[in-house]
Amino acid sequence: MATVLTVCIALAAIFSHSWRHNRGSAFAERLLIVLMEGFEAVMAYISNTLSFLRLAAFSLNHVALSIAIFTVANMLQSAGYWSTVVLGNIFILVLEGAIVAIPDAASRIL
């Protein structure tokens, strides 16, 4: 119940700020602007939250790949250990760079 109340208060604050900001407009225009700006604000909050969740997934992916690389490296002797660690970290960097570049390339296409 407290969560619903908090969300309603936040939405009321967004709508009231937008309502006061658009004083010179007619009522219907003002209402439409308030609804559109409120919708835009809610979508921006959801989008930003999902973006931060994407970053959390990247960090978990990085940890899992690092654990895998060091587990394989610990099975090898000294020369194999260091070559596995170095090549494994290069692989992780290239893979993460490709993952990060995919949304950027997709946005250029659209």
C-alpha positions as CSV (number, residue, x, y, z in Angstrom):
1,M,0.0,0.0,0.0
2,A,2.9,2.4,0.8
3,T,4.4,1.7,-2.6
4,V,1.2,2.6,-4.4
5,L,0.8,5.8,-2.3
6,T,4.4,6.8,-3.0
7,V,3.9,6.3,-6.8
8,C,0.7,8.3,-6.7
9,I,2.3,11.1,-4.8
10,A,5.2,11.2,-7.3
11,L,2.9,11.2,-10.3
12,A,0.8,14.0,-8.7
13,A,4.0,16.0,-8.2
14,I,5.0,15.5,-11.9
15,F,1.5,16.5,-13.1
16,S,1.2,19.5,-10.8
17,H,4.6,20.9,-11.9
18,S,3.7,20.5,-15.5
19,W,0.3,22.0,-14.9
20,R,1.8,25.1,-13.3
21,H,4.4,25.3,-16.0
22,N,1.9,25.6,-18.8
23,R,-0.3,28.5,-17.5
24,G,-0.9,30.3,-20.8
25,S,-2.6,27.5,-22.7
26,A,-6.2,26.6,-23.0
27,F,-7.6,23.9,-20.7
28,A,-7.7,21.1,-23.3
29,E,-4.2,21.9,-24.6
30,R,-2.9,22.3,-21.0
31,L,-4.4,18.9,-20.1
32,L,-2.9,17.2,-23.1
33,I,0.5,18.7,-22.5
34,V,0.4,17.6,-18.8
35,L,-0.6,14.0,-19.8
36,M,2.1,13.8,-22.5
37,E,4.9,15.2,-20.3
38,G,3.8,12.9,-17.4
39,F,3.9,9.9,-19.7
40,E,7.3,11.0,-21.0
41,A,8.6,11.3,-17.4
42,V,7.3,7.9,-16.4
43,M,8.8,6.3,-19.6
44,A,12.2,8.0,-18.9
45,Y,12.2,6.6,-15.3
46,I,11.5,3.1,-16.6
47,S,14.0,3.4,-19.4
48,N,16.7,4.6,-17.0
49,T,15.9,1.8,-14.5
50,L,16.2,-0.8,-17.3
51,S,19.5,0.7,-18.4
52,F,20.9,0.4,-14.9
53,L,19.7,-3.2,-14.8
54,R,21.6,-3.8,-18.1
55,L,24.7,-2.5,-16.4
56,A,24.2,-4.9,-13.5
57,A,23.8,-7.7,-15.9
58,F,27.1,-6.7,-17.6
59,S,28.9,-6.8,-14.2
60,L,27.5,-10.2,-13.4
61,N,28.6,-11.4,-16.9
62,H,32.1,-10.0,-16.3
63,V,32.4,-11.8,-13.0
64,A,31.2,-15.1,-14.4
65,L,33.6,-15.0,-17.3
66,S,36.5,-14.0,-15.0
67,I,35.7,-16.9,-12.7
68,A,35.7,-19.3,-15.7
69,I,39.0,-17.9,-17.0
70,F,40.7,-18.2,-13.6
71,T,39.3,-21.7,-13.1
72,V,40.7,-22.9,-16.4
73,A,44.0,-21.0,-15.7
74,N,44.4,-22.7,-12.2
75,M,44.3,-26.1,-13.9
76,L,47.4,-25.3,-15.9
77,Q,51.1,-24.8,-15.1
78,S,52.8,-21.4,-14.8
79,A,53.2,-20.6,-18.5
80,G,49.8,-21.9,-19.4
81,Y,48.3,-20.0,-16.4
82,W,49.6,-16.6,-17.5
83,S,48.8,-17.1,-21.2
84,T,45.2,-18.2,-20.2
85,V,44.8,-15.2,-17.9
86,V,46.1,-12.7,-20.5
87,L,44.2,-14.2,-23.5
88,G,41.1,-14.8,-21.4
89,N,41.0,-11.1,-20.3
90,I,41.5,-10.0,-23.9
91,F,38.6,-12.2,-24.9
92,I,36.4,-10.7,-22.1
93,L,37.3,-7.2,-23.2
94,V,36.5,-7.9,-26.8
95,L,33.2,-9.7,-26.0
96,E,32.1,-6.9,-23.6
97,G,33.0,-4.3,-26.2
98,A,31.0,-6.1,-28.8
99,I,28.0,-6.3,-26.5
100,V,28.2,-2.6,-25.7
101,A,28.5,-1.7,-29.4
102,I,25.4,-3.6,-30.5
103,P,22.8,-1.1,-29.2
104,D,24.9,1.8,-30.7
105,A,25.0,0.1,-34.1
106,A,21.3,-0.7,-33.9
107,S,20.4,2.9,-33.2
108,R,22.4,4.1,-36.2
109,I,20.4,1.7,-38.5
110,L,17.1,2.9,-37.2
